[in-house]
């Protein structure tokens, strides 16, 4: 690509897309990755663990069989049919909450999430870009820009040589540079989605734009056509259900015109319309083909384009498909490029699924974008027009946001790539963003116990409801113990969505669900949700989220020790970053309620909670007994923020209560867990209690992000924190895989990974990014970057897991749970860097008048 010419070098360096080559993910289309092993299977679980959990295995299998074979639903975690790794994914298309379509780095359309939270992983071969070059009235080159050689559409010219093309991704944009062999013509396809910080309108739009820059290195003019073909559907059996049809359209507004084809996908539940289109302007012609058979040879399409670089543009609608048939359409943009000149062709893909049902089909929900484009199912032309006439504005805002980071020479290139590219999960995490019904009232939302949340209804009315999955394989919305890590991306970039999410959690806290359910891990029956306890999640998209919470049924999470604490910590962190005092006032009684509920876990009244001898926190397969570094540290951090919030709100009584608890708890924590170098895993005295946990400083991490953890609000002695972090770096990072794979969760003092559980000898990418942020906060900047770099290199460069970063992997290239929420914690690294550079948020000032509960 570097030899391709000045326009390509522009994208490689100093102009639009600055830093893409140096800072983005870059790959040759002919590349091959290392082949990791499959997801964890029976052979990866030690025999003793299998025997210990034989009851759990049997209970899970019975539940799985009933769910998948009798109820015909998918399992919220399918341990028997994990999604296989495909090393093909690139930058996803679409804004937040309207569904996503992922393009592979070789150009294929290969991952679909239009029905909320549910994924299809089919590559639809008809969805392609094709280039046609004509000189002096003759077609001299016509090629599908794909390296594939499929069994269908064999009348097309496939097999583009991948050595002539490079892919770059810097989310939410991507670039593919094609040097056409022997033609002295270079194409650069720039893909743009409207993912813009602090934008709550355009960021919700289900659109993607493809800007094709054509550079002609010839001594003569060239007529260039780009054809965009698309199948009506997503490659599933629904495509053959019959009744689907296409029609051409044109949309003009304010003197700007776009034209293309609408592909109406008429399913019984969640029907939608695709629109493929191009912008008409001086020197650019747009033609179309309303319908063709993507399962045939495609020769009629190929010959139509070959003849004159245009399509026939028939008028009228296509006939609805018969059952068993599939249909596709194409749009073509054409222009003349002068000798040694360049021109631009602009095409777009939009999809309109305005009204959605989740799996239960109980309630109708309207997506966020319907506020601006209507819910009638006829918005695809207007969406296409808006995308093609506003993408330059989007790019300007994206560049203003990314430029300070990309131009910071003190930041390594891999970090810039990771920071932006990990944001893919904000849209491609099964994300849903819906409007409240217009007739919704406060009582509908609050339930019997939520009347104190005075700003709940205004916030949700203005910003809607937001939810994203724990992972594409772990199908639970807003999994709260994991969102604790990922929430930094949300609160730093779309803070109103974080506030909205917190209000939804607060409502759930104050209410209870008396429905009994058997939990698989223990085989016991308990209530699904207790009052004054933070839920694990707000539901399964294959059921009815918000209506029925806690889809997770491995453990009874009412006994988990971290969920309540993570709510309190996020409340103060959100207030610290947003200065939203109304939010703080609403959340204050909820914080008091969950902390009162948590106090029962301090069984000996020493100011420190104890874990219960089972896996009762986010490490849900790693047993903890007694006082622990992780939950104990989070508890003390939450107590500290209670003191700070009480001070801000003028609540002297609560401030004194938690000051006393903090004083006792700090002494107990140091006495029971500090061993002179680091904090022990727990105080049980077992063989593994002295394990070095990489996440032992999670409490200090969050305090630092909140501007606390020092001075009068110091909880953990600075010298102890630094010593613990240095020990983690020496043992968990540098003594694991030669220091090249990040930090293993647990390490023995002897420098051998802790194999006492299936999670203790894993690397959790999101935890590693949080650990790196903690190191940066505490002045260990070089160590922090080295720690985080190991994860980036492993996931993105060695194992080919781009845009599907997993929850975990092991040293021997075994991975678990592709496309996971927690790695969004990398944005806490950015917050730590900004604080060190003096760009940290101004601490909020106490209100003029004390706010009493």
N, C-alpha and C positions, 0 to 999 in steps of 0.2 A: 504493500500500500504506500510505503514511503516514496516509491519511485513513480507513483501513478500520476502526479501532476500537482500544480499549485492549489487547486480546489480541495483535493484530498488532504494536502498538508495543512490547509486551513483548518480542517476538522481535526487534524492530528495535533494542533498546537494552539496558536495564539488568538484565534478569533472565536466565532460561535462554537460552543462545545469545548472551551478552553480546558486543557488538562485531561481530555478524554483518554488519549493514548497512555499518558503517564499515570492517571489516577483511576481510570475506569477498568472494568474487566475486559480483556482483549484476547481474541483467539482467532486462529486461522480456521477456516471452515473444513480443512482437511485434518484437523487435530484429532488425536486419540488420547483418552485419559487412562490412568491406572484403573484396573477393575477391582473394586472392593468386593468383599464377600456380601452375601445376602443379609437381610435383617436378622436379628437374633432368632434363633430357632432352638429346638430342644438340645442340640449339641453344644450350645453356648451356655447352658445353665448347668452348674455343677450337680452331680447326682444327689448330694446331700440336700441341696435346695429343692430339687424336684420331689424328693421323698417328703421333705418338710411341708411342701405345699401341695401334696397330692390331693388333699381335700379341696383346695382352692381350684386346682386344675379341673376336677370333676364338676364342681359347682359352676365354673366358668363355661365348660363345654355344654352342660345342660342349659344354661342361660343362653349361650350363643345359638344352640340348635333351635330353641324356642323362638328366639328373636328373628333369626334369619330364615328358618325353614317353615315355621308355622305362622308367625306374624308377618313374614315377608318384608321385614325392615332390615336396615344395615346396622351392624353393631357399632356403638359409639367408640370403642377401641376393638379392632378386629385383630386379635393375636394369631388367628389361624390363617388369615389371608392378607398379609401386609402388602402395601403398595410397593412394587419392585422399583428399584432405582433405574431411571433412564437418564443418561448423561447428555440430555438434549436441550434443556430448558434455557430460555433467554428472558428478556424483559417482558413482563406481562402488560397487556393493554387494558386501559380503562381507569376511571377515577375510583373514588372510595365508595363502596357500598352498592354499586350498581351491577355487580358481576364482573368477571375478568375472563379474558382470553389470552393465553400465553403463547407467544411465538418462540420457537426454538432458535438457537443461535445459528442454525443453518437455514432459517427462514420458514420452517414448518409451523402450522397452527396446530398445537398439540396438547394443550391442557385447557379444560373448559370448566368454568364455575359460573353458570348463569342461574340455575336453581340454587337458592341461597344455601351455602355451606356444603353442597354436594358436588363432587368432582367427577369428571370423565377425563380419561387420559388417552383418548384416541387422536392419532394424527390423521387429519382429513386431507387426503392427497390432492383433491381438486383445488384446495385453497392455496393459490400460488400467484406470484408475480412473474410475468413473461415480458421480455424486451424484444422489440422489433426495430431493426435499423434499415433505413432505405436511403440510397444514394442515386440521384438522377433517375428517379422513378422506378428503381428496381430494389427489391428486398435483398440485402446482402447478408443479413444475420438475423436469426430468430431463435430464441433460447428461453426455456423455462429456467428461472434463476434458482435452481434447486439441484443438489447433488444426488437426489433420489433417482432410482430407476424402477418405477412401480409397474405392477401388472395391469393397471387400468390406465386409460387415457394414453395408450401407446402410440396414438397418432401425433403426440407432442414430442418435441425434442428435449429429452431429459439428460441428466448426467453432467451438469455444469461442473467443471473441475474446481474443487474446493481450494486448491493451492493459489488460485487467483483472487481469493476473497478473504476479507477479515471482518470480524464482528467486534464491536465495542459496545459496552453497556455502562451507563452511568444513570441509574434510575432517577427520574421516570423517562429517560430518553435512551435510545440505542441507535447505533450507526452500523450499517453494513456497507462495505466498500467492495464493489465488483469491478475488476479490470477485465474487460471483455477481450479474450484472447484473439490477437491478430487484427483487432478493429481500431486500436488507438482511441478508444472511447472508454471513459470511466464513469460508472454510476455510483452515487452515494445515496443510500436510502436512510433517511433519518426518521426514526419512529418517536412520536411524542404522545404522552398521555397527560391529562390535566391534573397532576398531583402537585398542589401548590400550597405551601404552609400558610396557615391563617386565612385561607380562602374556603368558605363554606358553601359556595355556589358551584363554580366551575369544577371544583375538586370532586364533586359528586357525579359528574357526567359519565355515562357509559360510552365512551368514544376513544378512538385512537387515530392519529393522523400519520400519514406516510409522505414525507417530502422527498422527492427524487431530484437530486442535483445531477445534471448531465454535463459532463465535460468532454468536449469534442477536440481531440488533438490532431485531427485530420486537416489537410489543406483544402478541403471542400466541405460544403454544408451537408448536414445529415438530418434526415427526418427520423425522430425517435418516438416510439410509442411504448407505453407501459400499460400492460393489461393486468387487471386485478380480477381473478376468478374466485368464486366462493360458493360452497355447497349450502343448500338450505337445510341447516341443522348443525349438529355437533358431532356427527359420526356415530351416533348410537342408533339403536333399533327404532327410535322415534322418527328418524329421518324417513323411514319406510312405512310409516303408519298411515299415510295417505292424507289428502286434503290440503297439502302445502302448495303455495303458488307464489309467483313473482310478478312484478309489474315495474315498468320504468317510471321515473319521476324526475321533475325539475323543480327547484325551489329558488326563488329570487327575493331578495330583501335588500333595501338600501343600495340598489344598483349592482349588487353582487349575486352571482348565480352559480349554483351547483347542480349537477345532474348525475343520475345513476340508476340503480335498480333496488327496489325493495323486495326482500325475500321474507314472505309471511310464513311463520312456522306455527301451525294452528293445532297445538296440543290441547287436551282437555284441561290440564292444570298448567298454569304459568306459560301461556302462549307468548310468543315474542316475534319481533320483526328485526331482521338485519337490514342495514342499508350500506351498500358499497357505492361510492360516489367520487367525483373529481370536480375540481373547480374550473369553471369556464372563464377565460379571460382573453385579452388580446393575444393572438398567436397560439392559443391552446384550444384544441378541439376535443370534445368529449363524445364518445360513442358507446354503444352498449349492445349486449346480447341478453335478451330477457330470460331465456331458459335453454339449457342443454343437459344432456345425460352424463353425469360425472362417472357413471359406471361403465360407459362405453369407451370407444376408441378416442373420441374427442376430435376426430379428423375434420369435421365441419367447422369447428371453432378455429382450429389451427389454420385451415386454408382461408377462412374469412379474414383473419389477421394478416396472413402472409400475402394476400392479394394486393392490399393497398395500405397496410398499417393501421386499418380502422376496422370497426365492427359494423354490422349492417343496420343496427338501431331499429329493429322492428317496433311498431306501435302496438299498444294493447297489452292486456294481461295474458299470462300463460294459463293454461288449463290446470286445475288442481290435480295433484298427483294421485294416481291410483295406489291402492295398498300394495306395498312391495317395491314401488318406484322411488327413485331419488331424483332431485333436480338441483341445478346450479345455475348461476348467472355470472356475467362478466361485465366490467366497465373498462374502457380504454381511454387514456389521456395521451394526446399527441402534440408534438410541436417540432419546429425546425430549429436546429442548433447551428449557428454559423461556424465557419472554419475557425478553429482555435478559440472558440467561445463556449459559453455555458448557458443553460436554461434550467428552469425549475418546473416540475410537474407535481401537483398536489392531489393526493387521494386520501380517502378517509373510510373508516369502518365504524359504524354506530350500531347499537342494538337497543331496542326498546322493549323491556319487560317491566312495565310500570307497576302492575298489581301482582303481588306474590302471595302464595300460601307456603307455609312450612309443611313439614311432612304430615302433620295431623290434619291439615286442611280445615282447621277450626276457624281461623281468623284471616281476614283479608288485610294485607299491609300494603301501603304505598311507599315506594322508594323515595328517597330524599329529592332526587332530581325532578320528580313530578311537581314539586312546588313551583318550578320555573318553566316546565315544558308540558305540564298536563298529564293526566292519567288515562287518557282515552285510547292509548295504544297506537296513536297516529303521529308520534313525535319524532320518528326517525329522520324525516327530511329536515326538520328544523334543527335537530341535533347535528346532523351532517353539516348543514350550513354554518351553524355556530362554531363547530370545530374548525372548519376550513377557513373561516374568516377571523378566528381569534387565536389560533395556535401561536402566531408570532408574539402576541401579548403574553401568552402562557410562557413561552420560552424566555422572554425578557425577565419575567418574575422568577423563573427557575434559575436563570443565570445569576440574578442579583442575590438569590439565596445561597447558591453553591459557590460563587466566585471567591468570597473571602477564604473559604476553606481550601479550595483548589489552588489558590495562589499563595497559600501559606507554605513557604519552602521548608519550614521546620517540621511539617507533618509528612510522614512517609506516604508514598503513593498507594501502597496496599491499604492503608487506613482510609484514605479518601474513597477508594473503591468500596471498601466494606461499609463505611458509614452510610453512603447513599444507596448502594445496591441491596443492603439488608432491609431497606424500607419497602421492598416489594411486598412484604407480608402485610403491610398496612392495607393494601387493596386485595391481595391474592391470598389472604388468610380466611377465605370463606366469608369475607367481610360483608356486613349488612348495615345499612343506614336508612332508617325508615321514619316517616312522618307520624306524629300522633294523629289519630282520627279527629276531625274538626269538632265533633260533638263530645270529645273526651273531657271529663271533669276531674278535679283533684281527687275525689273519692274513688274514681275508677282506678287511679294509679296508686294511691296511698294505702289502701286497705284499712283495716280497723285501727292500726297502731301508728300510721304514718302522718297524722295530721300536723305534726310540728314542722314538717319540711315545707316551709312557706314558699320557697322559690322553686320547688320541684316542677310544678306545672309550667311556669314561665320559661324555665330552662329547656324543658323537653319540647315545648311548643316551638321555641325559636330554633333549636338546634337538632331536634329529633332524637331518636334512640340509635345508639351505635353498639355493634357487637362484632367480635372477630373470634375465630376458633383458636383453641390451644394449639392445634396443628391440623394439617390436612388429613392426617391419619387419626388424630385424637380429637374426635368431633364433639367438642363441648364449647359453647360460647362463653367468652369472658372468664375463662378459668383463672380464678383470682390469685392463687399463689404464684402463677406464672406471669400474669399481667403485672404483678408487682415489679418484675424485672423489665418487662416490655414497655411499661407505662411511660418511661422517659421519652420515647419517641412521640407518643401521643401528647403529653403535656407540654413538650417543647415546640411542637409543630402545629397541632390542632387542639389547643388547651380546652376549648369549649366542649369537645367530644369527650375528653377525660372527665370534665365536670359532669356532663350528662351521664356517663357510665357510672360515676360515683353515686349520683342520685338514684340510679336504678338499683345499685347494690344496697344503698341505705334503706330504701323501701323494703327490700327483701329481708334485711337484718331485723327490722322492727316487726315483721310478721312471721308466722310459722306455718308449716305444712304438717298436719297431723297424719297424713297418709303414711302407713307403715311400709317398709321395704326391707328385704333381706340383702345384706351386704356380703359380697362374694368372698372377701378376704377372711372375714371371721365367721361367716355363716349365720350371723345373728340378725334379728329384726329390730329396726328402730325407725323413728320418725325420719322422713325425708329431710326436713328442715326444722330446726329449733329457733325460737325467738331469741333475739339479741346475739345471734351467732352469724358470722359472715358466711354466705354460701360458697361452696367450692366453684360453682359455675351457674350461669343463668339458663342453661338448658341445651337441648340437642336440636339442631336444625331439622332433623327428621321427625321431631315431635312438635312442641309449641314453646319456643323460648320465651322467657319472661313470665309466661303463664305457669309453667312447671319447671322448677329449677333443680339443680343437682342431678344432672344426668349421670355423673360419676357414681358408680356403685361398688367400687372395689373396697373402700373403707367408709365407715360412718364418719364424715368429716366434721361433725359437731365436736368431736374430741381432738381435732387437729389443733396444734398450738400456735400455728403461724398466721392463720387467715385473719383473725381479729386484729392482730398486731399490724399486719400489712395494710389494713384499712386505715388505721389511725395514722400510720407513717405517711401514707399517700395523702391523707387529708391535709396534714400540715405542709408537706412538700408542695402540693398543688397551691395552697394559699401563699406559700413563700414565693412561688414563681409567678402567680397570677395576681396577687394582691386582692383577691376576691373575698372581701370581708362578709358579704351576704352568704356566700357558700360556707365559710367557716362557721358563721353563726348557726346555720341550719345543721351542719354536721356535728357540732359540739355535743348535743345530747346523744347522738348516735355513738360518738366516740366514747362517751362516758358509759353507755350501756354495754358496748362490746368489751371495754376494759373491766367492768364489773364482772361480766361473764368470764373473762379470762382469769380473774383473781382466784377462782376456785382451783386453778392448777398450781397455785403456791400452797402446797399441802402442809408445809412446816412453818409458814409465816416468816420466812427469812427475806422477803422482798424479791424472790427469784422463783419463777415458775419451774416446774419439773415436767419432763417428758414421761410418757406412760409405759415405756417398755415395749412399744410397737412402733411401726413407721407412721408417725402422727404429724407429718408436715410435708412439704413439697417433695422431699426425698422419700417417696411413698413405698420404697422397698428396702429402706436402710433403717434398721431399728435403732431407737434412741431411748436411753433409760436414765432418769434423774436429770440433774442440771445439765444443760448442753450449751456448747459454744454458739450454735446456730440460733436455736429458739430463745435461749437465754439472752443472747446479744440483741435479738430483735425485740424482746420484751423490754430490756433496759432502754433501748432506743425509743420505743413507743412511750414508755413512762416519761422519758425526757421531753418528748414532744408534747405530752399531756401537760407537763409543767409549763412549757413555753406557750401553748395555746391558752392555758388558764391565765397566764400573765397578760397575754394580748387582750383577752376578753374580760379582764378584771374580775375573775372568779377566784378570790383569795382562798376560799375554803378548799376547793379542789386542788389548787396549786400547792397548798400545804400538805394535803393528803398524799399527792404523788411525789412531792419532794421527800417526804419521809420514806416512802417506799423505795425511791431511787437510792437514797443514802444506804439503806439496808441491803438492797439488791446489788449495788456495786461491790460492796464488801464481800458478799457471799459469792459473787461471780468470780472475783479475783482469787478468793481463798480456795474455792472448789475446783477451778478449771485452769488457772495459770500455772504452768510448770517451769517457768523460767525462760522459755523460748517462744512458746505459743500457747494457745488455749486448747486443752484437750477436747476431743470430740464430745465426750460426756463424762459424768462423774460416777459411772456405775462400777468402775474398777475392773471391768471385763478386759479380755485380751485386746479388744479393739477400742477401748475408751481413750487410749493415748494416740489414736490415729490423728494425722494432720489433715484437717478438712480445709479444702481450698476456699470454702464459703464461710469460714469461721468469723470473718469481719463484716458480715452483711449488715449488722446494725450500724457499725461505724460508717460504712459506705453510704447508707441512707442519711445518717446524721450530717455527713459532710455535704451531701447534695442539698440539704436544707439549711446550710449555713450554721449548723450546730456542731456538736462534737468537740468543742474547744472552749477555753476560757471558763466562764461560770457554767457552761453547759457541756463540759467535758465529762464523758461517761467512762471511756476506756483510756487508761493512761497512754499518752502519745508514744512513750518508749516501748510499751507492750505491743501496741498496734504495729509499729514499724518492725519490731523484732518478729512478730508473727508473720507479717508480709514477706520479710526476707527469708524466713524459714520455708514458707510456701514456695517462694521462687526457687530456692535451692533444692527442695525435695520434690514438690508436686510438679514443677515445671522442668527444671534442668535435669533432674534425675529420672524423668519420664520421657521415653522415646528420644533421648538426646536433646531435649529442650526444643523439639520441633513441632509439637502437637498441642501446645497449650498446657493447661493444668489439669491433672487427674483429680477427681473429686476427693479421694482419700488416699493417703500414703502413710505407711508405717514409719516410725523413726529410723528404721534400718534402710530406708530408701527403696522399699518394695511396695507396689500398689496394694492397697487394702482390698482383699477379695472376699470380705465377709458378706457382701451382698452383690446383687447384679448391678447396683448403681454406684457403689463405692469405687469401683475401678473403671468407671466411665469418665469421659471428658464431656461436660455440658457446655456447649458453646456460649450460651447466654450467661452462665455463671462466670465463665472465663472473662467475657467482656466486662461484667460487673467487677470482678476481681481486678482487672486492669484499671478500671476507673478508680477503684479504691487506692491502688498503688500510686496513680497520678495525683490524687487528692493529698496523699501523705508524702509527696516529694520523690517517690521512686518512679520517675517518669520513664527512664530507659527500661527498667524492669517491666513496667506496665505495657509498653509497646511490644517488647519481645514476647511477653506472655500472650497477648492478643494475636500477634502475627502468626503464631503457630496454628491457631484455629483457622484463620483466613487462608493460609497457604494449603492446609489440609483439605478444607472443604471446597474452595473455589478453584485451586490450581492442580492439586494432585488427584482428588477423587471425583471431580466433575459433578459436584453437587450444587452448582450455581442455581440460584433462584429456587432452591429446595433445601436450604440449610437445615440439617436435622437437629433434634434435641441433643443427641449424644452419639459418640463413637468410642471405640476402644483402640488400643495401640495396634492391634492386628487387623485394622480396616474393617471392623464389624460396626454397623451403625444401627440407630434406632430412631424411629419417628421422623420421617422426612417432612420438610416444610413446617417449621415449628415457630411458635410465637416468641420464645424467650430471647433469641439472639437480637431482637430489637433493643436490648439493653446496651448495645454499643453506643446509643445516644447518651448514656450516662458518662461514657468516656468524653464525649464532646462537651458536656456540661462541666466536667472536671477540668478540661483544658481551658474552657472559657473563664472559669473562676480563677485559674492560675494566671491567665493573661489579663486579669482585671476587668473582664467583661461580664462578670457574674451579675445576676439580678440584684437590684437594690432591695435590701430587706424591707418588708412592709412595715409601715409605722402603725402603732396601736391606734385604734379609733379615738376620736376626741372624747366621746362619751362611752364609758364602759358598757360592754354588751354582756348582760347576765342571762344565764340559761332560763 
